[in-house]
Amino acid sequence: MNGPFRQGSTAMAQDEWMPVFANLQFNFGYPWWLSYGQLPLVLIAAAFLALGYWRKWSKRAMVVWAIVLVWSAGALLVTRFVLDINGVPALPAESFFRSGTGRVLDLGAGTGRSSIMVLKARPQSTLVALDLFGSSFDEHFGPGESPQERLLQNLKAAGVAQRVTIQTADMRKIPFDAGSFDAVVSAYAVDHLDGQGIRQTMAETARVIKPGGDFLLILIGKEPWGIFAFGPLLMHGGPRPPAWWSARLEEAGFQVLEQGTRPVTVYFLARRR
Ligand SMILES: C[S@@+](CC[C@H](N)C(=O)[O-])C[C@H]1O[C@@H](n2cnc3c(N)ncnc32)[C@H](O)[C@@H]1O
């Protein structure tokens, strides 16, 4: 690896050679049911099938439990290998911040998943990981040691901590001067705000990003993989369709260059006019 940070090289080597165990160096703190929620159902369905076979249950009962087993096992595999909520995702938009040199702001950085995604994809960049680290953080990641410390541990595990500044702040009132950033990313965070908060955040993002800078907005999306694995549990983002988000970006002074989906995700790549 030619990256400047040796710790990260170790993490990458593990990712490359042991994909099943990849990401064990991170603790992003998402709740257990997002990673293994279907496992109890797999065990229950398998137990009932075994019991039914032994007690000679009706064919109909056996078919029902077989369907439950197939769905829950499939959803478990999709959750682990397609959604990979406790892993570091790839950048959804390849052309985001293509120059790769400069300063990036991550709005709602949480435990670092989106920050690490950008820092690994753009090894010449530095990043400010901004989060309120308040009740919303606790709701997502549960109580534990200081939120900032949890974020720092993951940044260290990825070998990128030297390139990151952690900032405790509200994304609706970003404490940086106009034009301070070459690019901004925000993943699964802006969609936690109400309509007014979203408009404020978009306006603040447009203020702190340089003209021509990229904004990668990543939101929870109700696409087929997520619906298969979680069904109605994925109620994030409310009823707002992608067109509503595009309109907010355009209104704030961005041009939407690309829009797409990834598992459980809808994303927008927008450029500051
Ligand atoms: C689901 S987490 C996403 C974390 C990370 N971006 C990721 O991809 O895993 C949402 C984060 O947004 C943060 N957040 C919510 N409202 C915020 C606000 N007004 N200002 C800053 N951060 C906020 C929460 O504290 C939480 O860490």
The ligand as an SDF file (V2000), in Angstrom:
LIG
                    3D

 27 29  0  0  0  0  0  0  0  0999 V2000
  -27.3900    7.5330   11.5390 C   0  0  0  0  0  0  0  0  0  0  0  0
  -26.1020    8.5110   12.1470 S   0  0  0  0  0  0  0  0  0  0  0  0
  -25.0480    8.5650   10.7320 C   0  0  0  0  0  0  0  0  0  0  0  0
  -23.6070    8.5040   11.1000 C   0  0  0  0  0  0  0  0  0  0  0  0
  -22.6350    8.3650    9.9460 C   0  0  0  0  0  0  0  0  0  0  0  0
  -22.7370    9.4660    9.0150 N   0  0  0  0  0  0  0  0  0  0  0  0
  -22.7860    7.0510    9.2460 C   0  0  0  0  0  0  0  0  0  0  0  0
  -22.8880    7.0400    7.9960 O   0  0  0  0  0  0  0  0  0  0  0  0
  -22.7670    6.0090    9.9020 O   0  0  0  0  0  0  0  0  0  0  0  0
  -26.7610   10.1430   12.1960 C   0  0  0  0  0  0  0  0  0  0  0  0
  -25.8520   11.1220   12.9520 C   0  0  0  0  0  0  0  0  0  0  0  0
  -26.3450   12.4520   12.7640 O   0  0  0  0  0  0  0  0  0  0  0  0
  -26.1050   13.1660   13.9560 C   0  0  0  0  0  0  0  0  0  0  0  0
  -26.9760   14.3460   13.9990 N   0  0  0  0  0  0  0  0  0  0  0  0
  -28.3340   14.3690   14.0780 C   0  0  0  0  0  0  0  0  0  0  0  0
  -28.7690   15.6310   14.1020 N   0  0  0  0  0  0  0  0  0  0  0  0
  -27.6720   16.4410   14.0290 C   0  0  0  0  0  0  0  0  0  0  0  0
  -27.4740   17.8570   13.9790 C   0  0  0  0  0  0  0  0  0  0  0  0
  -28.4940   18.7000   14.0260 N   0  0  0  0  0  0  0  0  0  0  0  0
  -26.2040   18.3160   13.8780 N   0  0  0  0  0  0  0  0  0  0  0  0
  -25.1550   17.4640   13.8370 C   0  0  0  0  0  0  0  0  0  0  0  0
  -25.2850   16.1180   13.8720 N   0  0  0  0  0  0  0  0  0  0  0  0
  -26.5270   15.6110   13.9630 C   0  0  0  0  0  0  0  0  0  0  0  0
  -26.3860   12.1660   15.0600 C   0  0  0  0  0  0  0  0  0  0  0  0
  -25.7390   12.5390   16.2750 O   0  0  0  0  0  0  0  0  0  0  0  0
  -25.8240   10.8820   14.4690 C   0  0  0  0  0  0  0  0  0  0  0  0
  -24.4940   10.6680   14.8720 O   0  0  0  0  0  0  0  0  0  0  0  0
  1  2  1  0
  2  3  1  0
  2 10  1  0
  3  4  1  0
  4  5  1  0
  5  6  1  0
  5  7  1  0
  7  8  2  0
  7  9  1  0
 10 11  1  0
 11 12  1  0
 11 26  1  0
 12 13  1  0
 13 14  1  0
 13 24  1  0
 14 15  1  0
 14 23  1  0
 15 16  2  0
 16 17  1  0
 17 18  1  0
 17 23  2  0
 18 19  1  0
 18 20  2  0
 20 21  1  0
 21 22  2  0
 22 23  1  0
 24 25  1  0
 24 26  1  0
 26 27  1  0
M  CHG  2   2   1   9  -1
M  END
$$$$
